[in-house]
Amino acid sequence: MRERKYTVRFTEDEAEWLQEVALDSNVSGYIRDTVLRQSKSDRKLVSMNERLVDLGQDMRLVTDLLHDLNQKVAGPPTAPDATGSQEPEGIPDELTGIVLEILLLVRSFSAPQDRQMAQADVAQTGLPIWRKANLRDR
């Protein structure tokens, strides 16, 4: 790769400061490393910003799906012991997929004792505890 030379002008004070902070008195190496490191950080920030924009769009999608689901289940149950959707199609597949994805991601990053505490909270509500064995039993 061909190297290009660039000329940068500094005041005497700036030049003295650069000479002090540059390791081994290699001012050009210090400037190059600093500029390239900053450039790499800037690229990471742009990438993070793009991810946040995508996340914001995903959140709006999930919010819309949850709003739609809330509208579907807002009415009274059709029978005394019935729970669930008033709509024949039930919970939208998109929402089920998102909830499952979130569940699996959270579980993969959770310590066993954190999962046990969460399961204890679920048990207190009277709901069944979800375990991998539950899926195999079906």
C-alpha positions in Angstrom: 0.0 0.0 0.0 1.4 3.4 -1.0 1.8 5.9 1.8 0.8 9.5 1.3 2.3 12.4 3.2 0.3 15.2 4.6 1.5 18.4 6.1 -0.1 19.8 9.2 0.8 23.1 10.8 0.9 23.7 14.5 1.7 26.6 16.7 4.8 26.5 18.8 2.7 25.7 21.9 0.9 22.9 20.1 4.1 21.4 18.8 5.7 21.5 22.3 2.7 19.8 23.7 2.7 17.1 21.0 6.4 16.5 21.6 5.6 16.0 25.4 2.7 13.6 24.9 4.0 11.6 22.0 5.6 8.3 23.0 9.3 8.0 22.0 9.1 11.5 20.5 7.3 10.1 17.5 4.9 12.9 16.9 3.7 11.8 13.4 3.0 8.3 14.8 1.1 9.7 17.7 -1.0 11.9 15.5 -1.7 9.0 13.0 -2.6 6.6 15.8 -4.8 9.2 17.5 -6.6 10.2 14.4 -7.2 6.6 13.2 -8.4 5.5 16.7 -10.8 8.4 16.7 -12.0 7.5 13.2 -12.6 3.9 14.3 -14.6 5.2 17.3 -16.6 7.5 15.0 -17.4 4.5 12.8 -18.5 2.5 15.8 -20.8 5.3 17.0 -22.4 5.6 13.5 -23.0 1.8 13.6 -24.5 2.0 17.1 -26.7 4.9 16.0 -27.9 2.8 13.0 -28.7 -0.1 15.4 -30.6 2.3 17.7 -32.7 3.5 14.8 -33.5 -0.1 13.8 -34.3 -0.8 17.5 -36.6 2.2 17.5 -38.4 0.9 14.4 -38.7 -2.5 16.0 -40.1 -1.0 19.2 -42.8 0.8 17.2 -43.7 -2.4 15.5 -43.9 -4.3 18.8 -45.9 -1.5 20.3 -48.4 -1.6 17.4 -48.7 -5.4 17.7 -49.3 -5.1 21.5 -51.9 -2.4 20.9 -53.7 -4.7 18.3 -53.5 -7.6 20.8 -54.9 -5.4 23.6 -57.8 -4.5 21.3 -58.5 -8.1 20.6 -58.6 -9.3 24.2 -60.1 -6.1 25.8 -63.6 -7.5 25.8 -65.1 -9.8 28.5 -64.4 -13.6 28.1 -67.0 -15.5 26.1 -67.5 -18.1 28.8 -67.1 -17.9 32.6 -63.8 -19.8 32.6 -62.6 -18.7 29.2 -59.5 -16.7 28.7 -57.8 -15.6 25.6 -58.7 -13.8 22.4 -62.1 -12.9 21.2 -60.8 -13.1 17.7 -60.8 -16.5 15.9 -57.2 -16.1 14.8 -55.9 -15.6 18.4 -52.5 -14.0 19.1 -50.8 -12.8 15.9 -47.8 -15.1 14.9 -45.6 -12.0 14.6 -46.2 -11.2 18.3 -45.7 -14.8 19.4 -42.4 -14.9 17.4 -41.1 -11.7 19.0 -42.1 -12.8 22.5 -40.4 -16.1 22.0 -37.2 -14.5 20.6 -37.1 -12.1 23.5 -37.6 -14.9 26.0 -34.8 -17.0 24.5 -32.4 -14.1 24.4 -33.2 -13.1 28.0 -32.9 -16.7 29.2 -29.5 -17.1 27.4 -28.1 -14.1 29.3 -29.6 -14.9 32.7 -27.8 -16.7 35.4 -29.5 -19.8 36.8 -30.3 -18.2 40.1 -32.0 -15.3 38.3 -34.2 -17.7 36.3 -35.1 -19.5 39.6 -36.1 -16.2 41.2 -38.2 -15.3 38.2 -39.8 -18.8 38.2 -40.6 -18.4 41.9 -42.4 -15.1 41.0 -44.4 -16.8 38.2 -45.3 -19.7 40.6 -46.7 -17.2 43.1 -49.2 -16.0 40.5 -50.4 -19.5 40.0 -49.1 -19.8 36.4 -47.2 -22.9 35.3 -43.4 -22.7 35.2 -41.9 -23.0 31.7 -39.0 -25.3 31.4 -37.4 -26.9 28.3 -38.8 -30.3 29.5 -42.3 -28.8 29.0 -41.7 -28.6 25.3 -40.4 -32.2 25.0 -43.5 -33.5 26.8 -45.8 -32.3 24.1 
